[in-house]
Amino acid sequence: MDEDNILEDQILQETLPPQEEDFKDKYFRLLAEMENMRKRMAREKQEMIRFAIENAMAEFLPIIDQFENALRFASAASGEIQSWATGFQMFMGQFKEALAGNGITSFSSEGQKFDPALHEAIEAIETTEAPEGTILQEFTKGYKSPARVIRPARVKVAKKPTSAEPTSAVEEQCNPEEIYE
């Protein structure tokens, strides 16, 4: 019987190393997978926090717009109102510092080429004075973070004028003045 046990031990020792190697490989793969999952979860958590901060800061953008609009007219007002305006400029400066501290900045659009990722076209004007797609006027400032656009700029865009010539044979034959006579 001792010889049978010795033979079984030899057989087990010969078969264990491949199994041990397989278990070892699975163990290291699981460790690597756990580490990757931990890193991914930390990255997603940071992303969610950043997204929440950006959304909270976006709530202040209309307030900043109102401050800027009010302060544009303050220079023509009386001395007392100008004193108030100075205080409001300080408040607005603090709001802008809070935005900048969280990576949110405004961007200028006037004179730039229209980009649908950054701009929202509110109006399109036919003109030959500017190339098609050029932003002629900015109604509302746009804001962005390093990762995304927080609020697109609302703009007026130049568009190529349409020809004043009739485009079809029917239009050539019809004179609108004749219809109403």
C-alpha positions as CSV (number, residue, x, y, z in Angstrom):
1,M,0.0,0.0,0.0
2,D,2.9,2.4,0.6
3,E,3.9,2.0,-2.9
4,D,0.4,2.8,-4.1
5,N,0.4,6.0,-1.9
6,I,3.8,7.0,-3.2
7,L,2.6,6.5,-6.8
8,E,-0.6,8.5,-6.1
9,D,1.6,11.3,-4.5
10,Q,3.8,11.4,-7.6
11,I,0.8,11.5,-9.9
12,L,-0.8,14.3,-7.8
13,Q,2.5,16.3,-7.8
14,E,2.7,16.0,-11.6
15,T,-0.9,17.1,-12.0
16,L,-0.9,19.9,-9.4
17,P,1.6,22.3,-10.9
18,P,-0.6,23.0,-14.0
19,Q,-3.6,23.5,-11.7
20,E,-1.6,25.7,-9.4
21,E,-0.4,27.7,-12.4
22,D,-4.0,28.0,-13.6
23,F,-5.1,29.2,-10.1
24,K,-2.2,31.6,-9.9
25,D,-3.0,33.0,-13.3
26,K,-6.7,33.5,-12.4
27,Y,-5.7,35.1,-9.1
28,F,-3.5,37.7,-10.8
29,R,-6.1,38.4,-13.4
30,L,-8.7,39.0,-10.7
31,L,-6.3,41.3,-8.9
32,A,-5.7,43.3,-12.0
33,E,-9.4,43.4,-12.8
34,M,-10.2,44.7,-9.2
35,E,-7.5,47.4,-9.6
36,N,-8.9,48.5,-12.9
37,M,-12.4,48.6,-11.5
38,R,-11.2,50.7,-8.5
39,K,-9.5,53.2,-10.8
40,R,-12.6,53.3,-13.1
41,M,-14.9,53.9,-10.1
42,A,-12.6,56.7,-8.8
43,R,-12.5,58.3,-12.3
44,E,-16.3,58.1,-12.6
45,K,-16.8,59.6,-9.2
46,Q,-14.6,62.5,-10.1
47,E,-16.5,63.0,-13.3
48,M,-19.8,63.0,-11.5
49,I,-18.6,65.5,-9.0
50,R,-17.2,67.8,-11.8
51,F,-20.5,67.5,-13.7
52,A,-22.6,68.4,-10.6
53,I,-20.4,71.4,-9.9
54,E,-20.6,72.6,-13.5
55,N,-24.4,72.2,-13.4
56,A,-24.7,74.1,-10.1
57,M,-22.4,76.9,-11.5
58,A,-24.6,77.1,-14.6
59,E,-27.5,78.2,-12.4
60,F,-25.5,81.4,-11.7
61,L,-25.0,82.3,-15.4
62,P,-28.3,84.2,-15.8
63,I,-27.6,86.2,-12.6
64,I,-24.2,87.2,-14.0
65,D,-25.9,88.2,-17.3
66,Q,-28.3,90.4,-15.4
67,F,-25.4,92.1,-13.5
68,E,-23.6,92.7,-16.7
69,N,-26.7,94.2,-18.4
70,A,-27.4,96.4,-15.4
71,L,-23.8,97.6,-15.2
72,R,-23.7,98.6,-18.8
73,F,-26.2,101.4,-18.1
74,A,-24.7,102.4,-14.7
75,S,-22.1,104.7,-16.2
76,A,-24.9,107.1,-17.5
77,A,-26.6,107.1,-14.1
78,S,-26.3,109.4,-11.1
79,G,-23.4,109.3,-8.6
80,E,-25.4,107.3,-6.0
81,I,-26.3,104.7,-8.5
82,Q,-22.7,104.5,-9.7
83,S,-21.7,103.8,-6.1
84,W,-24.2,100.9,-6.0
85,A,-22.9,99.8,-9.4
86,T,-19.3,99.6,-7.9
87,G,-20.6,97.2,-5.3
88,F,-22.4,95.1,-7.9
89,Q,-19.3,95.0,-9.9
90,M,-17.5,93.4,-6.9
91,F,-20.3,90.9,-6.5
92,M,-20.1,90.0,-10.2
93,G,-16.3,89.7,-9.9
94,Q,-16.8,87.2,-7.1
95,F,-19.2,85.2,-9.2
96,K,-16.7,85.1,-12.1
97,E,-13.9,84.1,-9.7
98,A,-16.0,81.2,-8.4
99,L,-16.7,80.1,-12.0
100,A,-13.0,80.4,-12.9
101,G,-12.0,78.5,-9.8
102,N,-14.1,75.6,-11.1
103,G,-12.6,75.8,-14.6
104,I,-15.6,77.5,-16.2
105,T,-14.8,80.4,-18.5
106,S,-16.7,82.6,-20.9
107,F,-15.8,82.8,-24.6
108,S,-16.2,85.5,-27.1
109,S,-18.0,84.8,-30.3
110,E,-18.4,88.0,-32.3
111,G,-16.4,87.8,-35.6
112,Q,-15.8,84.1,-35.2
113,K,-17.0,81.3,-37.5
114,F,-20.3,79.7,-36.3
115,D,-19.7,76.4,-34.5
116,P,-22.8,74.5,-33.6
117,A,-21.0,72.9,-30.7
118,L,-20.3,76.3,-29.2
119,H,-23.1,78.5,-30.5
120,E,-26.9,78.7,-30.8
121,A,-28.1,80.7,-33.8
122,I,-31.0,82.9,-32.7
123,E,-31.0,85.0,-35.9
124,A,-29.6,84.8,-39.4
125,I,-29.2,87.9,-41.4
126,E,-28.6,88.0,-45.2
127,T,-25.6,90.2,-45.9
128,T,-22.7,90.6,-48.2
129,E,-20.6,92.5,-45.6
130,A,-19.4,89.3,-43.8
131,P,-18.7,85.8,-45.0
132,E,-21.4,83.3,-44.6
133,G,-21.4,81.6,-41.1
134,T,-19.7,84.6,-39.4
135,I,-21.1,85.7,-36.1
136,L,-22.3,89.3,-36.4
137,Q,-23.6,89.8,-32.9
138,E,-23.5,87.9,-29.6
139,F,-26.8,88.2,-27.6
140,T,-25.8,86.0,-24.7
141,K,-22.2,84.9,-23.7
142,G,-21.3,81.3,-23.9
143,Y,-19.5,79.4,-21.1
144,K,-17.4,76.3,-21.2
145,S,-15.3,74.1,-19.0
146,P,-12.3,72.1,-20.1
147,A,-14.6,69.1,-20.7
148,R,-17.8,70.5,-22.2
149,V,-19.9,73.5,-23.2
150,I,-21.9,74.7,-20.2
151,R,-24.0,77.1,-22.1
152,P,-23.7,77.9,-25.8
153,A,-23.5,81.5,-26.9
154,R,-26.7,82.8,-28.5
155,V,-25.7,84.7,-31.6
156,K,-26.8,86.4,-34.9
157,V,-25.1,84.8,-37.9
158,A,-24.4,86.1,-41.4
159,K,-25.9,84.2,-44.3
160,K,-25.5,84.5,-48.0
161,P,-28.2,86.6,-49.6
162,T,-30.6,84.8,-51.8
163,S,-30.9,86.2,-55.3
164,A,-33.8,88.6,-55.9
165,E,-34.4,87.0,-59.3
166,P,-37.4,84.7,-59.8
167,T,-36.5,81.1,-59.4
168,S,-39.2,79.4,-61.5
169,A,-41.2,80.0,-64.7
170,V,-44.4,80.5,-62.7
171,E,-42.9,83.3,-60.6
172,E,-41.6,85.0,-63.8
173,Q,-45.2,85.0,-65.3
174,C,-46.9,86.2,-62.1
175,N,-46.6,89.8,-61.0
176,P,-47.9,90.2,-57.4
177,E,-49.2,93.8,-58.2
178,E,-51.4,92.3,-61.0
179,I,-53.0,89.8,-58.6
180,Y,-54.3,92.5,-56.2
181,E,-55.6,94.9,-58.8
